[in-house]
């Protein structure tokens, strides 16, 4: 079973700062999803990346998939308090089942 | 268009009891997956149902079982509850349509507390 690692585990920043969180695996991803989860709610899908080197943007969020498809990053520009939450990466593990990383807990202070 | 719904929202049970959690998938979705999320951790895959059969199963004991109905809704049953079963139980729906096979949509979860 593919294992996903995420770093950092916790991140607390001031409003307006930029940040990057990472997702890594020892094996190649078939695809990678990023989710955001707020307390007491289920994860919400942000983006899916499939092709090595792929870059996708969602407003202030930029997602990058590594060329070797073994790592991914999420960069947030000018973070806002509404960005606070648990950021999870997940792989569909070649269609077997979705494997999630442990998450990065982000807190953006006003 | 209703998204994924789960019931109940919260549940408190005693060790040794049995519990049933319910999930209705997003309209147009035919696949339901169940996850357990312990506090401070990422979701852990329990199993997935498609065409009323269990297709995949994670590393969970047989105390965890499920069912999918013809209308694609699903139930998760946990027998002989342990304190360690306390968690947020998430249901996710998806479709085997190849154009969207990577996308799964989560419900709000059921918070189970075992005392």
Interface residues (C-beta under 8 A of the other chain):
Chain A: X31 X33 X35 X40 X41 X42 X43 X44 X45 X48 X50 X88 X90 X92 X95 X96 X97 X98 X99 X100 X101 X102 X103
Chain B: X4 X33 X35 X41 X42 X43 X44 X45 X48 X56 X58 X90 X92 X101 X102 X103 X104 X105 X106 X107 X108 X109 X111
